[in-house]
Amino acid sequence: MTPFGRRVRELRRDRGLQLKHMAASLGVSSAYLSALERGERGRPTWAFIQRVIHYFGVIWDEADELQRLGELSEPRPRIDTRGLGATATLTANRLSREARALSEEDWQALSALLDAARARAGARTG
């Protein structure tokens, strides 16, 4: 499941909406919307994300969150380590090969590590 698909499913279920009705309103098939929610489709387009935002009637922070989640929902990401050194390449390749062995807690720890690195980088440039 992708972050965008998970959030769309949460919003739909919280509002008691059926997948088939939402799909029809968005102009897509139920199969497509179901696959998107499960993370079996690629990253949604900007236009589709905008239709979802409009469909749910979300504004400001919620709309920004859906846009950000859509951008971070490529189910088969690629990591370009050119110019980063051997350790970065080794780690990226290991992550690709060993991702399925990681627990939810492991993924949360990695996410926290990335958040901290982004904050440090922001502090240096800010």
MMTF fields as JSON, N, C-alpha, C and O atoms, coordinates in Angstrom:
{
  "mmtfVersion": "1.0.0",
  "mmtfProducer": "UNKNOWN",
  "numBonds": 503,
  "numAtoms": 504,
  "numGroups": 126,
  "numChains": 1,
  "numModels": 1,
  "chainsPerModel": [1],
  "groupsPerChain": [126],
  "chainIdList": ["A"],
  "bondAtomList": [4, 2, 8, 6, 12, 10, 16, 14, 20, 18, 24, 22, 28, 26, 32, 30, 36, 34, 40, 38, 44, 42, 48, 46, 52, 50, 56, 54, 60, 58, 64, 62, 68, 66, 72, 70, 76, 74, 80, 78, 84, 82, 88, 86, 92, 90, 96, 94, 100, 98, 104, 102, 108, 106, 112, 110, 116, 114, 120, 118, 124, 122, 128, 126, 132, 130, 136, 134, 140, 138, 144, 142, 148, 146, 152, 150, 156, 154, 160, 158, 164, 162, 168, 166, 172, 170, 176, 174, 180, 178, 184, 182, 188, 186, 192, 190, 196, 194, 200, 198, 204, 202, 208, 206, 212, 210, 216, 214, 220, 218, 224, 222, 228, 226, 232, 230, 236, 234, 240, 238, 244, 242, 248, 246, 252, 250, 256, 254, 260, 258, 264, 262, 268, 266, 272, 270, 276, 274, 280, 278, 284, 282, 288, 286, 292, 290, 296, 294, 300, 298, 304, 302, 308, 306, 312, 310, 316, 314, 320, 318, 324, 322, 328, 326, 332, 330, 336, 334, 340, 338, 344, 342, 348, 346, 352, 350, 356, 354, 360, 358, 364, 362, 368, 366, 372, 370, 376, 374, 380, 378, 384, 382, 388, 386, 392, 390, 396, 394, 400, 398, 404, 402, 408, 406, 412, 410, 416, 414, 420, 418, 424, 422, 428, 426, 432, 430, 436, 434, 440, 438, 444, 442, 448, 446, 452, 450, 456, 454, 460, 458, 464, 462, 468, 466, 472, 470, 476, 474, 480, 478, 484, 482, 488, 486, 492, 490, 496, 494, 500, 498],
  "bondOrderList": [1, 1, 1, 1, 1, 1, 1, 1, 1, 1, 1, 1, 1, 1, 1, 1, 1, 1, 1, 1, 1, 1, 1, 1, 1, 1, 1, 1, 1, 1, 1, 1, 1, 1, 1, 1, 1, 1, 1, 1, 1, 1, 1, 1, 1, 1, 1, 1, 1, 1, 1, 1, 1, 1, 1, 1, 1, 1, 1, 1, 1, 1, 1, 1, 1, 1, 1, 1, 1, 1, 1, 1, 1, 1, 1, 1, 1, 1, 1, 1, 1, 1, 1, 1, 1, 1, 1, 1, 1, 1, 1, 1, 1, 1, 1, 1, 1, 1, 1, 1, 1, 1, 1, 1, 1, 1, 1, 1, 1, 1, 1, 1, 1, 1, 1, 1, 1, 1, 1, 1, 1, 1, 1, 1, 1],
  "groupList": [{"groupName": "MET", "atomNameList": ["N", "CA", "C", "O"], "elementList": ["N", "C", "C", "O"], "formalChargeList": [0, 0, 0, 0], "bondAtomList": [1, 0, 2, 1, 3, 2], "bondOrderList": [1, 1, 2], "singleLetterCode": "M", "chemCompType": "L-PEPTIDE LINKING"}, {"groupName": "THR", "atomNameList": ["N", "CA", "C", "O"], "elementList": ["N", "C", "C", "O"], "formalChargeList": [0, 0, 0, 0], "bondAtomList": [1, 0, 2, 1, 3, 2], "bondOrderList": [1, 1, 2], "singleLetterCode": "T", "chemCompType": "L-PEPTIDE LINKING"}, {"groupName": "PRO", "atomNameList": ["N", "CA", "C", "O"], "elementList": ["N", "C", "C", "O"], "formalChargeList": [0, 0, 0, 0], "bondAtomList": [1, 0, 2, 1, 3, 2], "bondOrderList": [1, 1, 2], "singleLetterCode": "P", "chemCompType": "L-PEPTIDE LINKING"}, {"groupName": "PHE", "atomNameList": ["N", "CA", "C", "O"], "elementList": ["N", "C", "C", "O"], "formalChargeList": [0, 0, 0, 0], "bondAtomList": [1, 0, 2, 1, 3, 2], "bondOrderList": [1, 1, 2], "singleLetterCode": "F", "chemCompType": "L-PEPTIDE LINKING"}, {"groupName": "GLY", "atomNameList": ["N", "CA", "C", "O"], "elementList": ["N", "C", "C", "O"], "formalChargeList": [0, 0, 0, 0], "bondAtomList": [1, 0, 2, 1, 3, 2], "bondOrderList": [1, 1, 2], "singleLetterCode": "G", "chemCompType": "PEPTIDE LINKING"}, {"groupName": "ARG", "atomNameList": ["N", "CA", "C", "O"], "elementList": ["N", "C", "C", "O"], "formalChargeList": [0, 0, 0, 0], "bondAtomList": [1, 0, 2, 1, 3, 2], "bondOrderList": [1, 1, 2], "singleLetterCode": "R", "chemCompType": "L-PEPTIDE LINKING"}, {"groupName": "VAL", "atomNameList": ["N", "CA", "C", "O"], "elementList": ["N", "C", "C", "O"], "formalChargeList": [0, 0, 0, 0], "bondAtomList": [1, 0, 2, 1, 3, 2], "bondOrderList": [1, 1, 2], "singleLetterCode": "V", "chemCompType": "L-PEPTIDE LINKING"}, {"groupName": "GLU", "atomNameList": ["N", "CA", "C", "O"], "elementList": ["N", "C", "C", "O"], "formalChargeList": [0, 0, 0, 0], "bondAtomList": [1, 0, 2, 1, 3, 2], "bondOrderList": [1, 1, 2], "singleLetterCode": "E", "chemCompType": "L-PEPTIDE LINKING"}, {"groupName": "LEU", "atomNameList": ["N", "CA", "C", "O"], "elementList": ["N", "C", "C", "O"], "formalChargeList": [0, 0, 0, 0], "bondAtomList": [1, 0, 2, 1, 3, 2], "bondOrderList": [1, 1, 2], "singleLetterCode": "L", "chemCompType": "L-PEPTIDE LINKING"}, {"groupName": "ASP", "atomNameList": ["N", "CA", "C", "O"], "elementList": ["N", "C", "C", "O"], "formalChargeList": [0, 0, 0, 0], "bondAtomList": [1, 0, 2, 1, 3, 2], "bondOrderList": [1, 1, 2], "singleLetterCode": "D", "chemCompType": "L-PEPTIDE LINKING"}, {"groupName": "GLN", "atomNameList": ["N", "CA", "C", "O"], "elementList": ["N", "C", "C", "O"], "formalChargeList": [0, 0, 0, 0], "bondAtomList": [1, 0, 2, 1, 3, 2], "bondOrderList": [1, 1, 2], "singleLetterCode": "Q", "chemCompType": "L-PEPTIDE LINKING"}, {"groupName": "LYS", "atomNameList": ["N", "CA", "C", "O"], "elementList": ["N", "C", "C", "O"], "formalChargeList": [0, 0, 0, 0], "bondAtomList": [1, 0, 2, 1, 3, 2], "bondOrderList": [1, 1, 2], "singleLetterCode": "K", "chemCompType": "L-PEPTIDE LINKING"}, {"groupName": "HIS", "atomNameList": ["N", "CA", "C", "O"], "elementList": ["N", "C", "C", "O"], "formalChargeList": [0, 0, 0, 0], "bondAtomList": [1, 0, 2, 1, 3, 2], "bondOrderList": [1, 1, 2], "singleLetterCode": "H", "chemCompType": "L-PEPTIDE LINKING"}, {"groupName": "ALA", "atomNameList": ["N", "CA", "C", "O"], "elementList": ["N", "C", "C", "O"], "formalChargeList": [0, 0, 0, 0], "bondAtomList": [1, 0, 2, 1, 3, 2], "bondOrderList": [1, 1, 2], "singleLetterCode": "A", "chemCompType": "L-PEPTIDE LINKING"}, {"groupName": "SER", "atomNameList": ["N", "CA", "C", "O"], "elementList": ["N", "C", "C", "O"], "formalChargeList": [0, 0, 0, 0], "bondAtomList": [1, 0, 2, 1, 3, 2], "bondOrderList": [1, 1, 2], "singleLetterCode": "S", "chemCompType": "L-PEPTIDE LINKING"}, {"groupName": "TYR", "atomNameList": ["N", "CA", "C", "O"], "elementList": ["N", "C", "C", "O"], "formalChargeList": [0, 0, 0, 0], "bondAtomList": [1, 0, 2, 1, 3, 2], "bondOrderList": [1, 1, 2], "singleLetterCode": "Y", "chemCompType": "L-PEPTIDE LINKING"}, {"groupName": "TRP", "atomNameList": ["N", "CA", "C", "O"], "elementList": ["N", "C", "C", "O"], "formalChargeList": [0, 0, 0, 0], "bondAtomList": [1, 0, 2, 1, 3, 2], "bondOrderList": [1, 1, 2], "singleLetterCode": "W", "chemCompType": "L-PEPTIDE LINKING"}, {"groupName": "ILE", "atomNameList": ["N", "CA", "C", "O"], "elementList": ["N", "C", "C", "O"], "formalChargeList": [0, 0, 0, 0], "bondAtomList": [1, 0, 2, 1, 3, 2], "bondOrderList": [1, 1, 2], "singleLetterCode": "I", "chemCompType": "L-PEPTIDE LINKING"}, {"groupName": "ASN", "atomNameList": ["N", "CA", "C", "O"], "elementList": ["N", "C", "C", "O"], "formalChargeList": [0, 0, 0, 0], "bondAtomList": [1, 0, 2, 1, 3, 2], "bondOrderList": [1, 1, 2], "singleLetterCode": "N", "chemCompType": "L-PEPTIDE LINKING"}],
  "groupTypeList": [0, 1, 2, 3, 4, 5, 5, 6, 5, 7, 8, 5, 5, 9, 5, 4, 8, 10, 8, 11, 12, 0, 13, 13, 14, 8, 4, 6, 14, 14, 13, 15, 8, 14, 13, 8, 7, 5, 4, 7, 5, 4, 5, 2, 1, 16, 13, 3, 17, 10, 5, 6, 17, 12, 15, 3, 4, 6, 17, 16, 9, 7, 13, 9, 7, 8, 10, 5, 8, 4, 7, 8, 14, 7, 2, 5, 2, 5, 17, 9, 1, 5, 4, 8, 4, 13, 1, 13, 1, 8, 1, 13, 18, 5, 8, 14, 5, 7, 13, 5, 13, 8, 14, 7, 7, 9, 16, 10, 13, 8, 14, 13, 8, 8, 9, 13, 13, 5, 13, 5, 13, 4, 13, 5, 1, 4],
  "groupIdList": [1, 2, 3, 4, 5, 6, 7, 8, 9, 10, 11, 12, 13, 14, 15, 16, 17, 18, 19, 20, 21, 22, 23, 24, 25, 26, 27, 28, 29, 30, 31, 32, 33, 34, 35, 36, 37, 38, 39, 40, 41, 42, 43, 44, 45, 46, 47, 48, 49, 50, 51, 52, 53, 54, 55, 56, 57, 58, 59, 60, 61, 62, 63, 64, 65, 66, 67, 68, 69, 70, 71, 72, 73, 74, 75, 76, 77, 78, 79, 80, 81, 82, 83, 84, 85, 86, 87, 88, 89, 90, 91, 92, 93, 94, 95, 96, 97, 98, 99, 100, 101, 102, 103, 104, 105, 106, 107, 108, 109, 110, 111, 112, 113, 114, 115, 116, 117, 118, 119, 120, 121, 122, 123, 124, 125, 126],
  "secStructList": [7, 7, 2, 2, 2, 2, 2, 2, 2, 2, 2, 2, 2, 2, 6, 6, 7, 7, 2, 2, 2, 2, 2, 2, 2, 2, 6, 1, 7, 2, 2, 2, 2, 2, 2, 2, 2, 2, 6, 7, 1, 7, 7, 7, 7, 2, 2, 2, 2, 2, 2, 2, 2, 2, 2, 2, 6, 7, 7, 2, 2, 2, 2, 2, 2, 2, 2, 2, 2, 2, 2, 6, 7, 7, 1, 1, 7, 7, 7, 7, 7, 6, 6, 1, 7, 2, 2, 2, 2, 2, 2, 2, 2, 2, 2, 2, 2, 2, 4, 4, 4, 7, 7, 2, 2, 2, 2, 2, 2, 2, 2, 2, 2, 2, 2, 2, 2, 2, 2, 2, 2, 2, 2, 2, 2, 7],
  "xCoordList": [0.848, 0.0, 0.892, 1.912, 0.497, 1.257, 0.67, -0.472, 1.446, 0.907, -0.351, -1.301, -0.366, -1.536, -2.728, -3.832, -2.524, -3.608, -4.193, -5.409, -3.324, -3.791, -4.653, -5.702, -4.211, -4.955, -6.29, -7.301, -6.304, -7.558, -8.545, -9.724, -8.069, -8.939, -9.483, -10.665, -8.615, -9.067, -10.153, -11.181, -9.922, -10.901, -12.225, -13.299, -12.135, -13.347, -14.132, -15.348, -13.439, -14.113, -14.642, -15.73, -13.873, -14.332, -15.633, -16.454, -15.812, -17.014, -18.119, -19.195, -17.84, -18.827, -19.142, -20.273, -18.143, -18.347, -17.971, -16.994, -18.744, -18.428, -17.412, -17.447, -16.514, -15.464, -16.052, -15.563, -17.09, -17.644, -18.232, -18.135, -18.844, -19.4, -18.299, -18.388, -17.268, -16.146, -15.469, -15.153, -15.247, -14.598, -15.406, -14.843, -16.709, -17.561, -17.465, -17.399, -17.458, -17.353, -16.015, -15.931, -14.972, -13.633, -13.361, -12.347, -14.284, -14.107, -13.098, -12.446, -12.966, -12.066, -12.856, -13.958, -12.293, -12.968, -12.771, -11.829, -13.669, -13.53, -12.242, -11.572, -11.902, -10.677, -9.444, -8.526, -9.43, -8.293, -8.189, -7.114, -9.309, -9.281, -8.888, -8.135, -9.389, -9.033, -7.535, -6.872, -7.006, -5.576, -4.736, -3.668, -5.209, -4.494, -4.46, -3.426, -5.589, -5.636, -4.702, -4.105, -4.569, -3.727, -2.256, -1.415, -1.934, -0.546, -0.09, 1.109, -1.035, -0.703, -0.658, -0.425, -0.877, -0.766, 0.365, 0.75, 0.894, 1.976, 1.514, 0.347, 2.436, 2.147, 1.021, 1.038, 0.044, -1.067, -0.598, 0.365, -1.285, -0.933, -1.383, -2.227, -0.815, -1.2, -2.685, -3.398, -3.151, -4.562, -5.48, -6.519, -5.106, -5.933, -5.95, -6.998, -4.805, -4.736, -5.662, -6.353, -5.677, -6.547, -8.021, -8.833, -8.363, -9.755, -10.124, -11.242, -9.2, -9.453, -9.633, -10.544, -8.78, -8.889, -10.258, -10.924, -10.67, -11.969, -13.1, -14.073, -12.982, -14.021, -14.28, -15.432, -13.218, -13.369, -13.647, -14.059, -13.423, -13.672, -12.692, -13.03, -11.479, -10.48, -9.767, -9.65, -9.299, -8.586, -7.334, -7.127, -6.523, -5.323, -4.431, -3.895, -4.27, -3.309, -3.643, -2.747, -4.923, -5.303, -5.019, -4.566, -5.283, -4.999, -3.494, -3.042, -2.728, -1.262, -0.755, 0.151, -1.352, -0.938, -1.211, -0.351, -2.392, -2.698, -1.738, -1.29, -1.413, -0.465, 0.902, 1.524, 1.37, 2.682, 2.692, 3.655, 1.616, 1.54, 1.52, 2.115, 0.829, 0.822, 2.215, 2.593, 2.972, 4.338, 5.258, 6.245, 4.941, 5.769, 5.221, 5.549, 4.396, 3.72, 4.116, 3.283, 5.347, 5.839, 6.124, 7.034, 5.357, 5.549, 6.865, 7.262, 7.544, 8.836, 9.859, 10.289, 10.253, 11.172, 12.569, 12.989, 13.264, 14.658, 15.51, 15.104, 16.687, 17.597, 18.845, 19.561, 19.105, 20.29, 21.399, 21.32, 22.429, 23.515, 24.777, 25.847, 24.645, 25.829, 26.389, 25.661, 27.696, 28.382, 28.268, 28.768, 27.628, 27.454, 28.446, 28.547, 29.165, 30.15, 29.686, 28.51, 30.649, 30.406, 29.447, 28.631, 29.525, 28.646, 27.188, 26.308, 26.928, 25.564, 25.035, 23.889, 25.848, 25.428, 25.18, 24.187, 26.089, 25.925, 24.628, 23.856, 24.398, 23.206, 21.936, 20.969, 21.91, 20.731, 20.437, 19.279, 21.461, 21.27, 20.805, 19.937, 21.376, 20.921, 19.474, 18.697, 19.11, 17.729, 16.781, 15.718, 17.171, 16.35, 16.187, 15.093, 17.256, 17.213, 16.589, 15.957, 16.757, 16.353, 15.11, 14.765, 14.441, 13.294, 12.207, 11.611, 11.94, 10.849, 11.156, 10.249, 12.423, 12.787, 12.591, 12.671, 12.336, 12.192, 10.784, 9.802, 10.705, 9.414, 8.873, 9.574, 7.633, 7.047, 7.868, 8.07, 8.341, 9.167, 10.484, 10.955, 11.083, 12.316, 12.072, 12.878, 10.951, 10.615, 10.381, 10.778, 9.741, 9.513, 10.839, 11.016, 11.771, 13.085, 13.844, 14.482, 13.778, 14.426, 13.803, 14.512, 12.485, 11.791, 12.21, 12.431, 12.319, 12.758, 14.187, 14.502, 15.055, 16.433, 16.466, 17.231, 15.628, 15.564, 15.008, 15.48, 14.012, 13.462, 14.536, 14.643, 15.334, 16.4, 17.459, 17.956, 17.808, 18.798, 18.281, 19.035, 16.992, 16.402, 16.407, 16.68, 16.107, 16.104, 17.518, 17.686, 18.524, 19.91, 20.296, 20.921, 19.924, 20.243, 19.541, 20.119, 18.297, 17.561, 18.175, 18.194, 18.682, 19.313, 20.606, 20.959, 21.311, 22.572, 22.311, 23.097, 21.198, 20.92, 20.004, 19.898, 19.345, 18.362, 18.963, 18.255],
  "yCoordList": [-1.18, 0.0, 1.24, 1.283, 2.241, 3.49, 4.482, 4.324, 5.505, 6.51, 7.19, 7.423, 7.505, 8.144, 7.196, 7.597, 5.958, 4.983, 4.748, 4.642, 4.665, 4.469, 5.642, 5.444, 6.868, 8.057, 8.171, 8.525, 7.877, 7.92, 6.906, 7.215, 5.712, 4.691, 5.147, 4.964, 5.743, 6.245, 7.309, 7.261, 8.265, 9.328, 8.76, 9.158, 7.832, 7.239, 6.482, 6.637, 5.674, 4.878, 5.744, 5.495, 6.762, 7.668, 8.359, 8.678, 8.585, 9.27, 8.288, 8.698, 6.985, 5.969, 5.879, 5.574, 6.144, 6.151, 4.817, 4.188, 4.39, 3.155, 3.436, 4.478, 2.492, 2.62, 2.851, 3.707, 2.109, 2.227, 3.61, 4.12, 4.232, 5.57, 6.619, 7.541, 6.459, 7.386, 7.272, 8.283, 6.042, 5.829, 6.492, 7.164, 6.306, 6.905, 8.428, 9.067, 9.007, 10.462, 10.993, 12.111, 10.184, 10.595, 10.271, 10.69, 9.513, 9.159, 8.054, 8.006, 7.157, 6.006, 4.748, 4.822, 3.613, 2.362, 2.011, 2.472, 1.196, 0.703, -0.091, -0.016, -0.849, -1.656, -0.763, -1.075, 0.353, 1.269, 1.868, 1.874, 2.37, 3.005, 2.007, 2.348, 0.79, -0.245, -0.547, -0.656, -0.682, -0.95, 0.217, 0.007, 1.437, 2.609, 2.6, 2.883, 2.276, 2.206, 1.124, 1.296, 0.029, -1.08, -0.894, -1.687, 0.137, 0.381, -0.445, -0.636, -0.936, -1.764, -0.95, -1.508, 0.34, 1.242, 2.205, 2.401, 2.802, 3.761, 5.03, 5.166, 5.948, 7.218, 7.935, 8.003, 8.471, 9.165, 10.458, 11.081, 10.849, 12.1, 13.291, 13.159, 14.446, 15.668, 15.933, 16.298, 15.751, 16.006, 15.081, 15.519, 13.821, 12.891, 13.286, 13.244, 13.663, 14.094, 15.291, 15.368, 16.217, 17.383, 16.98, 17.564, 15.981, 15.496, 14.877, 15.064, 14.143, 13.534, 14.626, 14.549, 15.631, 16.752, 17.416, 17.691, 17.668, 18.286, 17.363, 17.816, 16.08, 15.113, 15.114, 15.118, 15.111, 15.088, 16.477, 16.605, 17.503, 18.857, 19.294, 20.101, 18.767, 19.137, 20.412, 20.695, 21.164, 22.409, 22.501, 21.711, 23.457, 23.819, 22.639, 21.983, 22.367, 21.357, 19.964, 19.221, 19.607, 18.279, 18.151, 17.103, 19.203, 19.182, 19.082, 18.327, 19.853, 19.788, 18.391, 17.868, 17.792, 16.446, 15.443, 14.618, 15.502, 14.575, 14.774, 13.796, 16.019, 16.3, 15.708, 15.069, 15.922, 15.399, 13.873, 13.258, 13.263, 11.808, 11.234, 10.189, 11.924, 11.477, 11.475, 10.552, 12.516, 12.617, 11.555, 11.167, 11.086, 10.09, 8.675, 7.804, 8.442, 7.145, 6.349, 5.653, 6.44, 5.592, 4.222, 4.09, 3.183, 1.872, 1.182, 0.22, 1.661, 1.086, 2.198, 2.502, 2.808, 3.953, 3.542, 2.396, 4.506, 4.311, 5.295, 6.433, 4.857, 5.714, 5.941, 4.995, 7.193, 7.561, 7.944, 8.981, 7.107, 7.369, 7.886, 7.939, 8.269, 8.816, 9.99, 10.91, 9.948, 11.026, 10.98, 11.878, 9.963, 9.886, 8.957, 8.971, 8.165, 7.29, 5.849, 5.53, 4.996, 3.552, 3.141, 2.242, 3.768, 3.395, 3.683, 2.88, 4.813, 5.152, 4.137, 3.702, 3.756, 2.791, 1.424, 0.763, 1.006, -0.27, -0.276, -1.233, 0.791, 0.869, 0.892, 0.215, 1.649, 1.702, 0.338, -0.074, -0.355, -1.69, -2.689, -3.519, -2.611, -3.501, -3.226, -4.158, -1.971, -1.619, -2.19, -2.715, -2.086, -2.634, -4.146, -4.675, -4.825, -6.294, -6.807, -7.863, -6.085, -6.587, -5.898, -6.107, -5.09, -4.311, -5.185, -4.809, -6.324, -7.18, -7.831, -8.328, -7.831, -8.406, -7.413, -7.791, -6.156, -5.133, -5.137, -5.344, -4.906, -4.826, -3.401, -2.492, -3.225, -1.877, -0.967, 0.207, -1.504, -0.719, -0.309, 0.811, -1.219, -0.889, 0.264, 1.19, 0.2, 1.259, 2.582, 3.637, 2.53, 3.766, 4.355, 5.573, 3.498, 3.98, 4.607, 5.648, 3.987, 4.561, 5.904, 6.851, 5.984, 7.237, 8.334, 9.475, 8.001, 8.971, 9.423, 10.601, 8.509, 8.844, 9.835, 10.799, 9.591, 10.503, 11.863, 12.893, 11.877, 13.147, 13.958, 15.169, 13.279, 13.963, 14.504, 15.614, 13.733, 14.191, 15.406, 16.346, 15.395, 16.535, 17.77, 18.879, 17.578, 18.703, 19.285, 20.503, 18.416, 18.888, 19.668, 20.724, 19.148, 19.829, 21.174, 22.152, 21.233, 22.492, 23.51, 24.704, 23.034, 23.927, 24.521, 25.662, 23.726, 24.217, 25.255, 26.187, 25.099, 26.006, 27.157, 28.152, 27.023, 28.017, 29.151, 30.071],
  "zCoordList": [0.0, 0.0, 0.0, 0.688, -0.774, -0.812, 0.19, 0.62, 0.566, 1.491, 0.943, 1.69, -0.344, -0.951, -0.94, -0.569, -1.336, -1.356, 0.025, 0.183, 1.025, 2.393, 2.846, 3.458, 2.544, 2.978, 2.241, 2.848, 0.95, 0.19, 0.766, 0.943, 1.053, 1.631, 2.987, 3.274, 3.825, 5.124, 4.962, 5.638, 4.066, 3.85, 3.344, 3.796, 2.408, 1.836, 2.904, 3.015, 3.678, 4.708, 5.845, 6.364, 6.235, 7.3, 6.92, 7.78, 5.628, 5.158, 4.752, 4.315, 4.901, 4.57, 3.085, 2.706, 2.238, 0.789, 0.176, 0.584, -0.8, -1.51, -2.604, -3.258, -2.786, -3.78, -5.168, -5.905, -5.537, -6.891, -7.139, -8.255, -6.124, -6.3, -6.427, -7.237, -5.615, -5.699, -7.056, -7.683, -7.512, -8.81, -9.923, -10.787, -9.903, -10.935, -10.903, -11.953, -9.717, -9.579, -10.079, -10.587, -9.93, -10.366, -11.832, -12.39, -12.46, -13.866, -14.094, -15.137, -13.113, -13.256, -12.92, -12.377, -13.242, -12.92, -11.448, -10.804, -10.937, -9.567, -9.418, -8.389, -10.451, -10.414, -10.279, -9.52, -11.021, -10.937, -9.535, -8.936, -9.014, -7.704, -6.614, -5.702, -6.704, -5.745, -5.816, -4.785, -7.029, -7.199, -6.688, -6.112, -6.894, -6.399, -4.867, -4.26, -4.256, -2.79, -2.259, -1.196, -2.97, -2.513, -2.875, -2.452, -3.647, -4.037, -5.215, -5.419, -5.991, -7.15, -8.441, -9.513, -8.353, -9.496, -9.208, -8.055, -10.256, -10.089, -9.401, -9.032, -9.236, -8.593, -9.329, -10.558, -8.601, -9.268, -9.922, -9.475, -10.979, -11.651, -10.815, -9.929, -11.105, -10.419, -10.636, -9.7, -11.869, -12.182, -11.376, -10.882, -11.242, -10.472, -8.998, -8.353, -8.473, -7.07, -6.857, -5.842, -7.806, -7.697, -7.709, -6.991, -8.526, -8.545, -7.201, -6.721, -6.591, -5.279, -4.231, -3.406, -4.256, -3.317, -3.457, -2.46, -4.683, -4.931, -4.496, -3.893, -4.793, -4.441, -2.934, -2.498, -2.149, -0.694, -0.118, 1.035, -0.916, -0.434, 0.634, 1.499, 0.579, 1.579, 1.135, -0.057, 2.11, 1.813, 2.661, 3.581, 2.342, 3.07, 3.411, 2.518, 4.697, 5.13, 4.604, 4.204, 4.604, 4.103, 2.611, 2.149, 1.867, 0.431, 0.187, -0.673, 0.955, 0.834, 1.183, 0.534, 2.216, 2.621, 1.497, 1.189, 0.885, -0.213, -1.375, -1.974, -1.707, -2.78, -2.452, -3.3, -1.218, -0.794, -0.802, -1.258, -0.294, -0.27, -1.682, -1.944, -2.591, -3.982, -4.581, -5.303, -4.276, -4.801, -4.204, -4.828, -3.006, -2.323, -2.455, -1.648, -3.459, -3.564, -4.799, -5.379, -5.197, -6.289, -5.692, -4.873, -6.088, -5.457, -5.828, -5.169, -6.872, -7.259, -7.408, -8.52, -6.29, -6.368, -6.828, -6.671, -7.393, -7.81, -7.038, -6.801, -6.649, -5.893, -6.73, -7.058, -7.074, -7.851, -6.874, -6.215, -6.782, -5.845, -6.538, -5.931, -7.824, -8.506, -7.727, -7.354, -7.487, -6.794, -5.278, -4.6, -4.735, -3.282, -2.599, -1.373, -3.342, -2.733, -2.621, -2.791, -2.332, -2.297, -1.183, -1.383, -0.036, 1.068, 0.725, 1.034, 0.094, -0.305, -1.314, -1.205, -2.285, -3.29, -2.663, -2.967, -1.788, -1.091, -0.284, -0.342, 0.464, 1.308, 0.48, 0.828, -0.604, -1.469, -2.076, -2.143, -2.512, -3.082, -2.032, -2.3, -0.846, 0.231, 0.591, 0.799, 0.666, 0.976, -0.077, 0.253, -1.331, -2.405, -2.276, -2.473, -1.952, -1.868, -0.575, -0.571, 0.5, 1.814, 2.371, 3.533, 1.575, 2.05, 2.656, 3.666, 2.072, 2.557, 3.906, 4.574, 4.309, 5.597, 6.748, 7.917, 6.418, 7.45, 8.034, 7.322, 9.33, 10.018, 9.903, 9.457, 10.308, 10.341, 11.253, 10.942, 12.372, 13.288, 12.633, 12.832, 11.847, 11.126, 10.153, 10.065, 9.419, 8.452, 9.169, 8.675, 10.326, 11.095, 11.566, 11.554, 11.98, 12.417, 11.242, 11.402, 10.078, 8.888, 8.525, 8.185, 8.598, 8.295, 9.275, 8.869, 10.551, 11.56, 11.287, 11.459, 10.864, 10.52, 9.359, 9.378, 8.345, 7.194, 7.599, 7.117, 8.478, 8.97, 9.684, 9.491, 10.515, 11.25, 10.294, 10.485, 9.272, 8.294, 7.534, 7.282, 7.165, 6.457, 7.37, 6.911, 8.648, 9.585, 9.741, 9.787, 9.821, 9.932, 8.685, 8.777, 7.517, 6.256, 6.182, 5.707, 6.651, 6.657, 7.59, 7.293, 8.73, 9.702, 9.142, 9.441, 8.322, 7.726, 6.649, 6.479, 5.91, 4.789, 5.194, 4.477, 6.34, 6.752, 7.453, 7.861]
}
